[in-house]
Amino acid sequence: MVGNASRAAIISDRRITGLSADVIAELVAELGPLWHERHQARLASRPRKRAVGAGAKHRLVFVDRLLATLVHLRHAVTHDVLACWFGVDRSTITRAAAEVRPLLAERGCTVSPGVRLRTLAEVIDHLGTDGKTGIIDGTEIRVRRPAAGRKDRDRFISGKNKQNAVKSMVVTDGNGRVLFCSPTRPGSCADITHARQLGLVKLLADGPAVEILADAGYQGLSAQTGGRVITPPHRKFKKNAPDWYEEMHERQRKAHSSRRIRVEHGIAHLKNWRALTRHLGRREHMSDTVQAVASLLSHQQIVDLVSARQT
């Protein structure tokens, strides 16, 4: 296990974990008791020959487990390297990440101190209550190719990027702050299909009046949601369009793009975490990974915003 000096160095340098020391302290205080509770529940959930707590003790305390997971998410450091760094076996790091990552994913995205959004329905209610504009877009994360002969092997091939990927729908506010990242779907799933499967159409049709900006991949949702999803203007002339129409269409398209571009900034901040640029682990873990990164990023953004206002 790392010593106190090494642990302090990791926590104090934001370049290593992507988070400030204050945010890490909050995560330890919040998730530590929850991890311990779940760990004890797992021990007591199966028949045992020895009492709970007997046997070998953990060599990694919770704060080290959290730090190892953060470093892995931020820099995509392999478990072997982390095991050498923390002085434990590789399987210990793998087990620690598998336990901490779901805890981070369940936190939801922070929108203000003490307020978090965990579901798409909560995001729509938040936008409607505050009268804010939401922006949606899909992002793809490259994953390993399924083994030959595996059923539904082609489902992960993205028609846009021509590579094996999984897709997540990202929702940001008008400033580009991440409010929601959906569970992942195979890369062959269209953006509009993914949005429908998440229940976005019903939430917008039955919920508060919310303006949602989207790109051309979501054209068709506007009619289904009473005009609440705004997409780029349709092109009416396929050939030989008049000059005045070309000018008008280009002006409208650029005006929409300039409002919608903030979601791309939010996705870019997510992709700064190397675990979301290319995922080399199990595809089944990607939903927890993308939601964990969104939770951490949104929390740090709110802390930075509050600090900036105070100064």
C-alpha positions in Angstrom: 0.0 0.0 0.0 1.2 3.5 -0.6 2.6 5.5 2.2 1.1 8.7 3.7 3.6 10.9 1.8 2.7 9.2 -1.6 -1.0 9.4 -0.9 -0.8 13.1 0.0 1.2 13.8 -3.2 -1.6 12.1 -5.3 -4.3 14.0 -3.6 -2.6 17.4 -3.7 -1.8 17.2 -7.5 -5.0 17.7 -9.5 -3.2 16.5 -12.7 -3.1 13.0 -11.3 -6.8 12.4 -10.4 -8.5 15.3 -12.2 -10.1 16.4 -9.0 -9.2 18.8 -6.2 -8.3 17.7 -2.7 -11.6 19.1 -1.4 -13.6 17.0 -3.9 -11.6 13.9 -3.0 -12.3 14.5 0.7 -16.0 14.8 0.0 -15.9 11.5 -2.0 -14.2 9.7 0.9 -16.6 11.0 3.5 -19.6 10.1 1.3 -18.7 6.8 -0.3 -16.5 5.3 2.4 -19.3 4.3 4.7 -21.4 3.1 1.8 -18.6 0.9 0.5 -18.0 -0.5 4.0 -21.7 -1.3 4.4 -21.9 -3.1 1.1 -18.7 -5.0 1.8 -20.1 -6.3 5.1 -23.4 -7.2 3.4 -21.5 -9.3 0.9 -19.6 -11.1 3.6 -22.8 -11.9 5.5 -24.8 -12.9 2.4 -23.3 -16.4 2.0 -22.7 -19.4 4.2 -19.4 -19.1 6.1 -17.2 -21.4 8.1 -15.6 -18.5 9.9 -17.0 -15.4 11.5 -17.4 -12.2 9.5 -14.1 -10.3 9.7 -11.9 -13.4 10.2 -9.1 -14.1 7.8 -6.8 -11.8 5.9 -7.4 -8.1 6.1 -7.5 -5.6 3.3 -4.1 -4.1 2.3 -5.9 -1.2 0.6 -7.9 1.1 2.7 -10.8 2.8 1.0 -9.1 6.1 0.2 -6.4 4.1 -1.7 -9.1 2.2 -3.5 -10.8 5.4 -4.5 -7.5 7.0 -5.7 -6.6 3.9 -7.8 -10.0 4.1 -9.5 -9.6 7.8 -10.1 -6.2 7.5 -11.7 -7.4 4.6 -13.9 -10.4 6.6 -15.1 -8.4 9.8 -15.6 -5.3 8.4 -17.4 -6.4 4.8 -18.4 -3.4 3.5 -16.4 -3.4 -0.3 -16.5 -4.2 -2.3 -13.4 -0.7 -3.9 -13.5 0.9 -0.4 -13.2 -1.4 0.6 -10.4 -0.7 -2.6 -8.6 3.1 -1.8 -8.7 2.4 1.8 -7.6 0.2 0.8 -4.6 2.2 -2.3 -3.7 -0.6 -4.8 -4.1 -1.5 -7.6 -6.5 -3.2 -6.7 -9.8 -6.4 -8.6 -8.8 -6.7 -6.3 -5.8 -6.8 -3.2 -8.0 -9.3 -4.9 -10.4 -11.5 -5.7 -7.4 -11.2 -2.2 -6.0 -12.2 -0.6 -9.3 -15.1 -2.9 -9.7 -16.4 -1.9 -6.3 -15.8 1.8 -6.4 -16.9 2.5 -10.0 -20.6 1.7 -9.4 -20.6 3.9 -6.3 -19.4 6.8 -8.4 -21.9 6.1 -11.1 -24.8 6.1 -8.7 -24.0 9.6 -7.4 -25.6 11.3 -10.4 -24.5 14.7 -11.8 -24.2 17.7 -9.5 -26.0 20.8 -10.6 -25.6 22.8 -7.4 -24.1 22.2 -4.0 -26.1 19.3 -2.5 -28.4 18.8 -5.6 -27.9 15.9 -8.0 -29.7 14.6 -11.0 -29.7 10.8 -11.4 -32.4 10.1 -14.0 -33.5 11.7 -17.3 -36.8 12.5 -15.7 -35.1 14.5 -13.0 -33.1 16.4 -15.7 -36.2 17.4 -17.6 -37.9 18.5 -14.4 -34.9 20.6 -13.4 -34.7 22.3 -16.8 -38.4 23.0 -16.7 -38.4 24.4 -13.2 -35.4 26.7 -13.9 -36.6 27.7 -17.4 -33.3 26.6 -18.9 -32.5 25.2 -22.3 -31.1 21.7 -22.6 -28.8 20.3 -25.3 -28.5 16.6 -26.2 -26.1 14.7 -28.3 -24.7 11.2 -28.7 -21.1 10.3 -28.1 -19.3 7.1 -29.1 -16.5 5.4 -27.2 -14.4 2.9 -29.0 -14.3 -0.6 -27.5 -12.7 -3.9 -28.2 -14.1 -6.0 -31.1 -16.3 -9.0 -29.9 -14.7 -12.4 -30.5 -15.3 -14.1 -33.8 -18.4 -16.2 -33.9 -20.1 -14.4 -31.1 -23.8 -13.7 -31.5 -24.7 -10.2 -32.5 -21.0 -9.3 -33.1 -21.9 -6.7 -35.7 -24.1 -4.7 -33.2 -21.1 -2.8 -31.9 -20.0 -1.5 -35.4 -20.7 2.2 -35.7 -22.1 3.3 -39.0 -20.6 6.8 -38.5 -17.1 6.0 -37.4 -16.8 2.5 -38.9 -15.4 1.0 -35.7 -16.5 -1.0 -32.8 -18.0 1.4 -30.2 -20.7 2.0 -27.6 -22.9 5.1 -27.5 -24.2 7.3 -24.7 -26.6 10.2 -24.9 -25.2 13.3 -23.1 -27.5 16.1 -21.8 -26.0 19.5 -20.9 -27.4 22.9 -20.0 -26.9 26.0 -22.1 -23.4 26.5 -20.6 -22.2 23.1 -21.5 -22.3 21.7 -18.0 -23.1 18.0 -18.0 -26.5 17.1 -16.5 -26.9 13.5 -17.5 -25.1 10.6 -19.3 -27.2 7.7 -20.3 -26.3 4.0 -20.0 -24.4 2.9 -23.1 -25.9 1.1 -26.1 -24.1 -0.7 -29.0 -22.6 1.6 -31.6 -25.1 0.5 -34.3 -28.0 2.1 -32.4 -29.0 5.4 -34.0 -29.1 8.6 -31.9 -32.8 9.1 -32.3 -33.6 5.5 -31.5 -31.5 5.7 -28.3 -33.4 8.8 -27.2 -36.7 7.1 -27.8 -35.6 4.1 -25.8 -34.6 6.3 -22.9 -38.2 7.7 -22.8 -37.2 11.2 -23.9 -40.3 11.6 -26.1 -42.8 10.8 -23.4 -41.0 12.9 -20.8 -41.1 15.9 -23.1 -44.6 15.4 -24.3 -46.1 14.9 -20.8 -43.7 17.0 -18.8 -42.9 20.8 -18.4 -42.3 23.1 -21.4 -38.6 22.6 -22.1 -36.5 23.7 -25.1 -34.1 21.0 -26.1 -31.5 21.6 -28.8 -30.3 18.7 -30.9 -28.4 18.1 -34.2 -29.8 16.6 -37.4 -29.5 13.0 -36.0 -32.7 13.8 -33.9 -34.8 15.2 -36.7 -38.3 13.7 -36.2 -38.5 14.2 -32.5 -39.8 17.7 -32.9 -43.2 16.5 -34.3 -43.4 13.9 -31.5 -42.7 16.3 -28.7 -44.8 19.3 -29.8 -41.9 21.2 -31.0 -39.8 21.0 -27.8 -36.9 19.4 -29.6 -35.3 21.9 -32.0 -33.2 20.5 -34.8 -31.4 22.2 -37.8 -33.8 23.4 -40.5 -34.8 21.0 -43.2 -33.5 21.6 -46.7 -36.4 22.1 -49.0 -34.5 22.4 -52.3 -32.5 19.3 -53.2 -31.1 20.8 -56.4 -30.9 24.3 -58.0 -31.8 26.2 -54.9 -32.2 29.9 -55.3 -29.4 32.1 -53.9 -31.8 33.7 -51.4 -32.7 30.3 -50.0 -29.1 29.2 -49.7 -28.2 32.3 -47.8 -31.2 32.0 -45.5 -30.7 28.3 -44.9 -27.0 28.8 -44.1 -27.8 31.6 -41.7 -30.4 29.5 -39.8 -28.1 26.5 -39.7 -25.2 28.6 -38.3 -27.5 30.2 -35.7 -28.7 26.8 -34.5 -25.1 25.4 -34.5 -23.8 28.3 -32.4 -26.3 27.6 -29.7 -25.9 23.8 -29.8 -22.1 23.8 -29.8 -21.9 23.9 -26.0 -22.8 20.2 -25.8 -19.7 19.5 -27.8 -17.7 21.3 -25.2 -19.3 19.2 -22.4 -18.4 16.0 -24.3 -14.9 17.2 -24.8 -14.5 17.6 -21.1 -15.7 14.1 -20.6 -13.2 12.8 -23.2 -10.4 14.4 -21.2 -10.8 11.4 -19.0 -8.8 8.8 -21.0 -11.1 5.9 -20.0 -13.7 7.4 -22.4 -11.4 7.9 -25.3 -10.9 4.2 -25.9 -12.1 1.5 -23.4 -9.9 -1.6 -23.3 -11.9 -3.3 -20.5 -15.1 -5.2 -20.6 -17.9 -3.6 -22.6 -20.4 -4.4 -19.8 -18.6 -1.9 -17.6 -18.9 1.0 -19.9 -22.2 2.3 -18.5 -20.8 2.6 -15.0 -17.6 4.1 -16.4 -19.2 6.9 -18.4 -21.7 7.7 -15.6 -18.9 7.7 -13.0 -16.8 10.2 -15.1 -19.9 12.4 -15.6 -20.6 12.4 -11.9 -17.0 13.4 -11.0 -16.7 16.0 -13.7 -20.0 17.7 -12.8 -19.1 17.8 -9.1 -15.7 19.3 -9.8 -17.2 21.9 -12.1 -19.7 23.0 -9.4 -16.9 23.3 -6.8 -14.8 25.4 -9.2 -17.8 27.6 -10.0 -18.6 28.2 -6.3 -14.9 29.0 -5.6 -14.8 31.4 -8.5 -17.8 33.3 -7.2 -16.4 33.5 -3.7 -13.2 35.0 -5.0 
